[in-house]
Amino acid sequence: MSRGKIKFIIAIAAIALTLAYLVYGGVKDTMVYYLTVEELKERIPSVYKEKVRVSGTVVPGSIKKDIDGNLEFKITDGDQSIDVRYKGIIPDVFRDGVQAVVEGTYTPENVFQAKILLAKCPTKYEPANPANKKEST
Amino acid sequence: MVETGSICLFLSFVISVYTLFASLVGGKTRKREFTNSAENGALAVFILLTIASGSLIHALLTRDFSLKYVSSNISRDLPTLYSITAFWAGQAGSLLLWAWILSIYTALVVLLNRRKSRELMPYVLASLAAISSFFIYLVAFVESPFEKLPFAPDDGRGLNPLLQNPYMAIHPLTLYFGYVGVTVPFAFAMGALLSGRLGDEWIRNSRKWTILAWTFLGIGLLLGARWAYLELGWGGYWAWDPVENAAFMPWLTATAFLHSVMIQEKKGMLKKWNMALIIITFFLALFGTFITRSGIISSVHSFAQSNIGPFFLSFIGFILIFSFGMFTLRLDQLKSENRYDSILSRESAFLFNNLIFLAAAFSVFLGTIFPIVSEAIKGEKILVGPPYFNRVNVPMGLILILLMGIGPLISWRKASQENLMKNFLYPSILGILTAVVLFLVGIREAVALISFGLCAFVAATIFIEFYRGTKVRAKRGENYLLALYHLISRNRRRYGGYIVHVGVILIVIGITASSAFVTQKEATLKKGESISVNHYTLRFDELNQYTTEMKHVTAAKLSVFNSERSLGVIVPEKNVYKYEGNRDIDNETEVALRSTFKDDLYVILTNFDGNGTASFRVLINPMVSWIWAGGIVLALGAIVIMWPSARERREEAVVRYSVEISEEGTAKV
């Protein structure tokens, strides 16, 4: 029986270790810093090498879109702003003044090359209140 | 009507609190009058909340914009169906829905157990009433859907076009029935701990109600995936968003419980484990409601910033402390009656199944709260994205599929070589063969090969089970169809479980194929030009613009060909809603979808200009339909399991009869 017990303990330990390994490796390789525009600027130049996610309000009038789907716009934290370039699926919610989240890299030319564009949206349960939202993101 | 709603909410709170105390007194003193009165209280709460919900629906249908809730969620041009579904489009309405569904469940528990479990039931009812009281308090006093505006606007803000989809009518409702349903097994667990009756009764009831809640949660998740697939227009159906994870975690732990409970019923083992699983599942359901409602974790679904956060946190804290406290007090009564003999046994297959389900739930939990944890520890907000969840969960998912084939067939206690050969030889050969053939055909993705191989293995084990069972019956002279019918109907739990497993296999096949082999292409086309993707050719015929009652539509007409053979026309759209109100968005991309069991042709109109040029994104998603088909099979299997069998009905009749006799007996004394 005690040998059987040891087998169980080994098996359970193996599961725990595998889980720890998967979680650790997963976090290490996929983690993304979530920054505000201000924090992004503070992290120059080390930020150029990092994959980051930035949130901010889309500056009204800054959206430029061509027929091939290349998109340029600015996001701001109310104080500073950055230029964003993106090509890909544009969420329906995306427009002037919404809260946008971009993921990608900030290049030394001071342009944010976004791979992912998200906009705060649908199951929005209550009217958006930009003043509050800043704290939460 | 509005006053009626407010009054009903207030009354239901008072009665719910009364129910709590009356049932506690009833349980303590064993006096039937108190318990009976508490049961009537629970029914009254159900009736009052039904009236309150009715009056909210009435206000939505009559467009009573003097209500804040009505004016911020609908507008005059909204169709009737979506005016009703706006019930759960906002915070206050969703909370009312929670409370209402809980009152439905509570009423059902009361009605189904009227003459049973006299010592357990008062405490079960007390637990349900305590949780009800909390939610009713929130809707009645903190976030009321019946809050009035100082003056009524002419029109409301309107409903987000993305929520104007038939799936939004049914998906949140199903999910809520799942979330709230988890409360019932928790209440039985608490009832067992409080009354000290930790025998079979509570575990049997918990299992039944968990299957129901689990089915709702699973179907709700799939409906949500389908909604995202059709409506969000990015070609996928699952993004590991916090809101999705919130519903996925209790589903995982509930699945673990549904398996480990069999070990408790058959072998009297895992009693502490099961108790802990139920508590954790309920915690995760509350936690899920909390993160979707409080906005503590940012998500692409933007959340309400509301004042219910602190209430929820205190309530969750209280629930955890109370339930684990009671658990510790009763620990010595939850001793195992058996022990593990061999690692090659059904007991240990189930144990590992449970450990992995729990590990998966934990990893999802960690990923979901990672931003909060990292901010607390390092002062920096760090996210882990979909790659994290996939990397951690895919291997665990594969092991679970393997266990799904092994668990039901391996012998109890210790598997002999004979048992292993008899049950697993052919399925293993088939599984390996499948992987080899797919490799030779040219598939090189390791995960996909393993996944398909395992699916074939499990499918074969299930097929053999049905085949053997049917053959035995058929030998006794039944025809095969009748034999199959009797096989299932006489062992509903076992064969219903197998049907659920078949559904899961279909879903896994669909997920594997559609995540490993997507083809995507973008093109800007002039009228008459074509684009080819895989075996499909699409010709852009024309761009039509027209106006309906609600929206301005721009529709691109494309003819689809499969190597010269015409497959008809598909029409992706971009819509701009006329009435802007104050809703967040007024434009909506309507995806065109041509779905077969082989693949989905998924076309998005991404852009267009005045001279008739339009750009498209075309995706070929293989075998997505298998996921939805799997969901239907899964639901059917769950219905087979839950269908009351003739024997159970007889047993219940006997119990009822004997209780009546004993009650008459005591009455005479």
Interface residues (C-beta under 8 A of the other chain):
Chain A: M1 G4 K5 K7 F8 A11 I12 I15 A16 T18 L19 L22 V23 G25 G26 V27 D29 T30 M31 V32 Y33 Y34 L35 R53 S55 K65 I67 D68 G69 I89 I90 P91 D92 V93 R95 V98 Q99 V101 E103 L118 A119 K120 C121 P122 T123 K124 Y125 E126 P127 A128 N129 N132 K133 E135 S136 T137
Chain B: S72 A89 G90 Q91 S94 R157 N160 P161 L162 L163 L232 G233 W234 G235 V243 T292 R293 G295 I296 S298 V300 H301 S302 F303 A304 Q305 S306 R339 Y340 D341 S342 I343 S348 F352 L355 I356 A359 F362 S363 L366 G367 F370 P371 E380 K381 I382 L383 V384 G385 P387 Y388 F389 R391 V392 P395 M396 E522 T524 N582 D584 I585 N587 E588 T589 I604 T606 N607 F608 D609 T613 S615 R617
